[in-house]
Each structure stands twice: as C-alpha cells, then as structure tokens.
Amino acid sequence: MIYRKYLALIAASAALVVNGAALAAPPTKEDIQQLQGHLTTAVVSLHAPANDPNGARQQCTEAQKILRRFDSNNFWTAEIEMCFAQVDDFQKRPSACGHYVSAADNYAKARNDPQSRHIESSLLIIGRSHVRLKCKGAIAGPQLEATGRDPTGKDINELMGITLRMDVAADMDHNAQSSAQICMDALAIAGRFNPTNYVTALLEECLAKLEQARKHKAEACGHYAKVTENYNAMTPTQLGYKNVAYGLEQASKARQKLGCK
C-alpha cells in the first residue's frame, strides 16, 4: 500500500528528568521521527480501507505525549492540532474548528523556524476547511504574494511535500477533485518566487498525475514530456539537481506505463 513508505517505526528516547520535572530541551531526530510516524499513521487511519477515526485519534494523542516532554514548538504543535482537527472533521465534531484555528495560529508563528515545512500549503488547507465548516472568527492565512526571489531549499521542500500528496490522492480520488486542488495549491505556492527548471518540473509532474487521474492520456503524456524537458535542462549548480536522475526515471516509467510516444 502506498502509505507504507511514509511510516516511520523508530524507538523513542527517554525524557530527561530533573527534580521530577521534564528538562526543557529540543526533541532529537529520533523523537521527531517517532512523532512524525504517529502523525502519518493517523492520516492513514482516516482513509480507506481503514476508516478508523478512533485509531487516528490515539495516534494524535501519542504524538502529543512525545511533544509534551520537550520545549514548546509552534510547528509541531500545529501538526498535532491539525491531526486532531482532521479527526474531529471526519467525525463531524464542532471541536474541529478550534483545532483548525489553533493549527493555523501555530503554523503562522513557525514561519521563521528553519525546521518547519509546508506552512503555506497547510494554511491553504485549513482556510478551505474553515470556510466549509462555517467556523467563526478569523484565522491566519497563507502568504502567497510574489517575492521576486529565487526559491530556497525550504520553498522546494514545500512544493515536494505537495506533490507527494498527489500519490495518496491518486489512489483514493477517483473523480480527481482532491488531485486538482493539490495542483492548484502547488501553483499558488510556486507563484511566490521566480520559476526555475526544477520548480517547473515539479508542477508539470503534479499536472501529469492529475491528468492520469482524469484518464486523459494525451494531456498526461504532454506534461510528462515537459517534466523530462525541464529536468534535462538543469545544471549541477541548480537547486534540486541531485533529484534529477530520480525524477527522470520516474517520468520515464510513467510514460512507458501510459504508452506515450
């Protein structure tokens, strides 16, 4: 199953204790991997074939327990609030609104955290949920204004995170509605900075997968051709070059599977 590649099964480090209280410290890499593993499992549990909101809620709670051992962290607090929000949303509980608002507030505060990621795309998702659920009050929104600068590694990671969501959506979304929204999010995020071959390749890959989901072979093949074209145009000094070989391999396999000319 496609979700399995996202799951992390890492043993937790014990919390340091001084005079009976947890010692304030940032979580280790292993702690973060375990926390992320719980959050990923929660997402998987909410979708078919599991459809297990109670199991998902337990995973959110386990992630929260890990975070409580360490210094306050806006990004991971936002991730956990998002976890509870999606479970409550699934179960049609009014408390989903409160969790979405808290998640948005913490994501906005985490923008300058070098360890944070997918801030703006998460805020896009929260904004749509806030409207759909008719939640009251204002929430923090994404920053989508053009910056006039080249993308940073953090920008690239955000886009890559969005395109990875396409793999999940393609397995579940037979009418391509969610896939289309994911590509719209990617285009909105990419509009913040100057276009590059790597950014264009990621966007074209997203659009190619969308057309695959729609059963539009010719259009999908056209987008995959542009993916290949942009990867081939990259040079070793460009950001994202280390992913070129893998990107070309994946595009080639997709074109073969589709029977592109």
Rosetta blueprint (number, residue, H / E / L):
1 M L
2 I H
3 Y H
4 R H
5 K H
6 Y H
7 L L
8 A L
9 L L
10 I L
11 A L
12 A L
13 S L
14 A L
15 A L
16 L L
17 V E
18 V E
19 N L
20 G L
21 A E
22 A E
23 L L
24 A L
25 A L
26 P L
27 P L
28 T L
29 K H
30 E H
31 D H
32 I H
33 Q H
34 Q H
35 L H
36 Q H
37 G H
38 H H
39 L H
40 T H
41 T H
42 A H
43 V H
44 V H
45 S H
46 L H
47 H L
48 A L
49 P L
50 A L
51 N L
52 D L
53 P H
54 N H
55 G H
56 A H
57 R H
58 Q H
59 Q H
60 C H
61 T H
62 E H
63 A H
64 Q H
65 K H
66 I H
67 L H
68 R L
69 R L
70 F L
71 D L
72 S L
73 N L
74 N H
75 F H
76 W H
77 T H
78 A H
79 E H
80 I H
81 E H
82 M H
83 C H
84 F H
85 A H
86 Q H
87 V H
88 D H
89 D H
90 F H
91 Q L
92 K L
93 R L
94 P L
95 S H
96 A H
97 C H
98 G H
99 H H
100 Y H
101 V H
102 S H
103 A H
104 A H
105 D H
106 N H
107 Y H
108 A H
109 K H
110 A L
111 R L
112 N L
113 D L
114 P L
115 Q L
116 S L
117 R L
118 H L
119 I H
120 E H
121 S H
122 S H
123 L H
124 L H
125 I H
126 I H
127 G H
128 R H
129 S H
130 H H
131 V H
132 R H
133 L L
134 K L
135 C L
136 K L
137 G L
138 A L
139 I L
140 A L
141 G L
142 P L
143 Q L
144 L L
145 E L
146 A L
147 T L
148 G L
149 R L
150 D L
151 P L
152 T L
153 G H
154 K H
155 D H
156 I H
157 N H
158 E H
159 L H
160 M H
161 G H
162 I H
163 T H
164 L H
165 R H
166 M H
167 D H
168 V H
169 A H
170 A H
171 D H
172 M H
173 D L
174 H L
175 N L
176 A L
177 Q H
178 S H
179 S H
180 A H
181 Q H
182 I H
183 C H
184 M H
185 D H
186 A H
187 L H
188 A H
189 I H
190 A H
191 G L
192 R L
193 F L
194 N L
195 P L
196 T L
197 N H
198 Y H
199 V H
200 T H
201 A H
202 L H
203 L H
204 E H
205 E H
206 C H
207 L H
208 A H
209 K H
210 L H
211 E H
212 Q H
213 A H
214 R L
215 K L
216 H L
217 K H
218 A H
219 E H
220 A H
221 C H
222 G H
223 H H
224 Y H
225 A H
226 K H
227 V H
228 T H
229 E H
230 N H
231 Y H
232 N H
233 A L
234 M L
235 T L
236 P L
237 T L
238 Q L
239 L L
240 G L
241 Y H
242 K H
243 N H
244 V H
245 A H
246 Y H
247 G H
248 L H
249 E H
250 Q H
251 A H
252 S H
253 K H
254 A H
255 R H
256 Q H
257 K H
258 L H
259 G L
260 C L
261 K L
